[in-house]
């Protein structure tokens, strides 16, 4: 008989195997995680909605199917969490915003549907920066999420709730979304593993959009094996998403091979100049040398275009956000101001009262760069820069299998630091936004710890639709680093 702690300390794939072998029931696993949620939520605030009754009912159903000899996937019966930007039928999907604080969708997103079809149990919906706009999960209408490693620090964002839930062991794994680093940066801050897939690899149907040309759904978990298994389930063509790619190279677990001999890894010198903490730099460069020891060819090179990534990203993302968020006006669904005189007054008051400061800031910036007289000067120019950044990465991938870099220039920031200086928060995305602008995949995984014991994240980038190269490199490094892995104080 396994204790709740023993169940929680299993990886998602290991837990799925024990459920399939009938050593552990899905109900036992679900109760183990619900117990941890009860113990940690008052301190962390990782969840917006905990679906206790639905989760236990679902787990009981899965156990009956397993007893009948059914085996839907290697994650059947495993309890997971879902970022609250992904729609679930008849379940609150708030996007961390007051304006959607009463929104219960009539449909389920394709990524979540794929998990449900694989037999996953959903524990709840996780906290996030409002409309995924932020890097700290402090802008949520439902309160800030705290980092399980240090409750005075942020977990990163916008998928901070998902990252904190995995780091606190209050779910086996989670789904997040990544527009400019929102899976990778919180994974780095919380000492877990996350994958931002190639744009189009996972259907965006049912994801409430921030930047439609940048958003991508991906897994966040305890290790790269779990992430690969989840990505395998959620990937695939979807006729409901016109940007969804129709490819059959989704057997990501086949890339879990401990062998990087002969792999060519490029390390951009541009990423280790100004603004990076010395301890982050030391740990990431040590990881590069570890790859050399493992047999990879490691070379330092000039990537170029780095200084243009942040302005190009924020112009494009905010322009798309201002368009995407037009629909939230209090007419069809969501919050509506109780007092208004006419239709225009209702629009203004609803949006003023329903959106938070960061969302308003980005809507205003996006509307400005799309306005007459500024469209060519800012938005069109940003699109040209985006194309140049893609060309720079394409040239690099002609020579290298993997590009290695930090995830963030610092470890987890103190709560409140970024709120007082939004520009500092934006600059913290310097190593992550290029991946979304170019549409390539990237993995974030722990590679060390700073003097305060906070985790440092390593980023491994690969060419478009070559997730397997990044997964293989991540798995090899993970095997070499496994004896040094630590967990947050709340993990137990």
GIVEN-V129638 format. One line per field, one symbol per residue. ss: DSSP state (H for helix, E for strand, C for the rest). psi: psi as a letter, one per 40 degrees, with the letter a starting at -180 (. if undefined). A space follows every 10 residues. Layout:
# GIVEN-V129638
ss=???
psi=???
This chain:
# GIVEN-V129638
ss=CCCHHHHHCC CHHHHHHHHH CCCCCHHHHH HHHHHHHHHH HHHHCCEEEE CHHHHHHHHH HHHHHHHCCC CCCCCCCCEE EEECCECECC EECCCCCHHH CCCECCCCCH HHHHHHHCCC EEEEEECCCH HHCCCCCCCC CCCCCEECCE EEEECCCCCH HHHHHHHCCC CCEEEEEECC CCCHHHHHHH CCEEEECCCC CECCCCECCC CCCCCEEEEE ECCHHHHHHH HHHHECCCCC CCCCCCCCCC CHHHHCCCCC CCCEEEEEHH HHCCCCCHHH HHHHHHHHHH HHHCCCEEEE ECCCCHHHHH HHHHHHHHHH HHHHHHHCCC CCCCCCCCCC CCHHHHHHHH HHHHCCHHHH HHHHHHHHHH CCCCHHHHHH HHHHHHHHHH HHHHHHHHHC CEEEEECCCC CCCECCCCCC CHHHHHHCCC CCHHHHHHCC CEEEEEEEEC CCCCEEEEEE ECCCCCHHHH HHHHHHHHHH HHHHCCCCCC CC
psi=hhidddddei iddddddddd efdiiddddd dddddddddd ddddfdidhh gddddddddd dddddddeei gdieehehhi ihheehhhhf hhgefeiddf efhhieiiid dddddddeei hhdahiiiih ffgieefeeh deiiiihedh eeiieiiefd dddddddefe idiihiihde eeddddddde faiihhiihe dhhehehhic hdedihiiih adiddddddd dddeiiihee heehigiefe gdeeeghghe hehhhhhhdd efbiehiddd dddddddddd dddeeihhhh ihdiedeedd dddddddddd ddddedegee ddiaihhdhi dadddddddd ddddiidddd ddddddddee ihdedddcdd dddddddddd ddddddeddi dihhiidiei ahiihdddde gddddddeed eddddddeei iiihiieaia deeiihihhh iiihefdddd dddddddddd edeehiiide d.
